[in-house]
Amino acid sequence: MSGFTLDWKGPRVAEDVREAATEAIEETLDRAAAIASALAPVGTRPRRGKRLSQSIRRYKTRHLRNGRIIGRWGSRKRHARPVEVGPYERPGVFYLTRAARREYPRLSGRVRRGMYRRGYSP
């Protein structure tokens, strides 16, 4: 064989992808939570509406053994779901859905930027 040697960097590349994906997911969820907080309705009871917008947050990102990265965000308030989808015959506000639809499509670009920052060309 010729004098060609292969410098296998598979584990390092996999770790870089995982770090870039984690950063991108966290940034996306932070922004979605901020947008949802701004879109959350105040309603007729200002204190209750204010608590709803303040309750929206991002939870800790988890890494599973199979390589999956799980990021969660939202509100734990009991009345968050009825406000989102609408109680009974009234239409919902969809503040969480609108925030997700605005930010989720940007996730792949954020992963790409993270890889570019780590020295991988587009």
N, C-alpha and C positions, 0 to 999 in steps of 0.2 A: 504494500500500500504506500501511497505517497506520504509526505510529512504533514498531512493535515490533522489537526487536533480539534476536537469539539469541546468547547467550554460550556457544559450544560448548566444553565441557571434556572431550571424549572422551578425549584422550590422558592427561589427569590422572586421570580416573576409572579408566582401564585400569591405570595405574601404581599407584593406590591398591589396586585389586583384587589385583594381582600381589603387592604388599607384604603385604597382609593374608593372602593365601593362603600365601605363603612362611612368614610367622610362625606361622600355624596348623599348617602341615605340620611345621615344626621342633619346635613344642611337642608335637604329637601323637607324633612319633617319639621325642623325648626321654622322654616319659612311658611310652611302650610299651617302650622299652629298659630303663627303670628297673624296670618291673613284671616284665618277662621275667627280669631279673637276680635279682629277689627270688624268682621262681618256679622258677628253674633248680635242678635237683636236685644235691645234694652227692654222693650215692651212697656206695659203700663205700670209695672212694679219695678222701679229703677234699681233697687237693691238686688232683686232677684236676677235681673238681666245683667247687672254688673258682675254678680257672682258667676254667672254662666260664662261670660267672656274671660274672666280671670281663671276659670277652672280648666281651660283648654291648655294642654301642655304636651310635651314630648316625653315619653318614658325611656328608660335606659335601653340602649340597643343591645341585643343579645346575639351571641355567636353560637351556633349549634355545631355538634361534632361532624355532621355531614356537610359542613361548609356553608350552610344557609345563614344569612344575616337577617334578623328580625327586628324591625323598628316599628314602634307603636306610638300613636298620638291620639288625642281626643279629650273628651270630658267624662268625668265619672259622675256628674250630676244626674239625678234621676230624671229631671225634666229636659235634659239635652236631646234625647231621642225624639220625644213628641214635638219639640220645637223644630228639629231637623226635618222630620218626615211629615209632620202635621198631625194633630190629633183629630180623630173622627173625620168629619167632612171638610175641615179647613185645610188649605194647602200648606205645605211645609216651607221653611225658610231656606233649607239646604246650604247653610253656611259652611259646614264641614265638607260637603261634596264639592262646592264651588272652589274652596281652597285646594282640595286635592286635585281637581281637574286643572287648576292653574299651575300647580307645581310639579306634579308627577311626570308630565312629559319632558321636563327639564332634567330629569335624573340621569339619563344616558349621557347628556352633554357634561354634566358634573363629574361623572366617572371618567369620561374622556379627558377632561381638564386635569383631574387628579393623576391620571397616568402620564400625561404630558409633563406635569410638574416633577414627576419621578424619573424623567429622562427618556420616556418612550415616545417616539415620533408618531404623529397621527396617520 
